[in-house]
């Protein structure tokens, strides 16, 4: 894998990761969304979860395929997960609650799916803040320990979606199944008996 090819792949991935935002803007500005605020909230939440799972899929894909260059895409996917999480939270606090912090805090305290969604968002902040090479060098081994927070964050994200949906659980259960497979592969590789 040459540096130029990897650069093209990164640029392509960057543009692909922006497509959900472009699609959402097209639907909302084109007047095709019945409830624009709910549509944006659901869309940004879904893509936060997709980016988290895509980032978690990098290591299994790398190990199964031997394509070590895949690891260079993980940071971008993680930052896009944080980007969509910020849009998700901003939509909620601005367009849904109109910056009424009392109402937001009441909502966080009373509705479990909002509580765990908020916790997941807060946990994402230090990961995004330390996702650069300078912080990697400064934190050393602690960087890896900190970034293991992505596992509970992903689990909380799936649970947030599962508790939000009241009728058709197909999509959140699909995400839960993908997360279970990703966790299962990691556990298998970590605890499988080592051959002589």
C-alpha positions, 0 to 999 in steps of 0.5 A, spaced: 500 500 500 503 506 497 502 513 501 498 516 495 493 510 495 492 510 502 491 518 501 486 517 496 482 511 500 482 516 506 479 522 502 474 517 499 472 515 506 472 522 508 467 524 503 463 517 504 462 519 511 459 526 510 454 523 505 449 522 511 449 529 513 448 531 505 442 526 505 439 529 511 440 536 509 437 535 502 431 531 505 430 537 510 431 543 506 427 539 500 421 539 505 421 531 505 421 530 512 414 530 516 418 532 522 425 535 520 427 535 528 425 528 529 428 526 522 435 530 524 435 527 531 434 520 529 439 520 523 445 523 526 444 518 532 444 512 527 450 515 524 453 516 530 452 508 532 454 506 525 461 510 525 462 507 532 461 500 530 465 501 523 471 503 528 470 497 532 470 493 526 477 495 523 481 491 528 477 484 526 477 486 519 485 487 519 486 481 523 482 477 518 484 480 512 491 481 514 490 488 511 494 492 516 493 499 513 486 499 515 488 501 522 490 508 519 482 509 518 480 508 525 481 515 527 477 518 522 471 513 523 472 515 531 472 522 529 466 522 525 462 518 530 464 524 535 462 529 529 455 526 528 454 525 536 455 532 537 450 534 531 445 529 535 446 532 542 446 539 539 439 538 535 436 535 541 439 541 546 437 547 541 432 545 536 428 540 541 429 543 548 431 551 545 437 551 550 432 550 556 437 547 561 433 545 566 428 541 562 434 538 559 437 536 566 430 534 568 429 530 561 436 526 563 434 525 570 427 522 568 428 518 561 433 512 562 434 512 554 436 520 554 440 518 561 445 513 557 445 517 551 448 523 555 453 519 559 455 516 552 456 522 549 460 525 555 465 519 555 466 520 547 469 527 549 475 525 552 476 520 546 476 525 541 480 530 545 486 525 545 485 522 538 491 526 536 499 524 535 501 529 541 496 526 546 498 519 544 505 520 545 504 524 552 499 519 555 503 513 552 500 506 555 494 510 558 492 512 551 490 505 550 487 504 557 483 511 556 480 509 549 478 502 551 472 507 553 469 506 546 467 499 548 462 501 553 460 507 549 458 503 543 454 498 548 451 504 551 449 507 544 446 500 542 442 500 549 440 508 548 437 506 541 434 500 543 430 503 549 428 509 544 424 505 539 418 502 542 415 498 537 419 495 531 426 493 534 429 490 528 434 495 527 437 496 534 437 489 535 441 488 528 446 493 531 446 489 538 448 483 534 453 487 530 456 489 536 456 482 540 459 479 534 465 484 534 465 483 542 465 476 541 471 476 536 475 480 541 474 475 547 475 469 542 482 472 540 484 474 547 482 468 551 483 462 546 487 457 548 494 458 545 498 453 541 504 450 543 
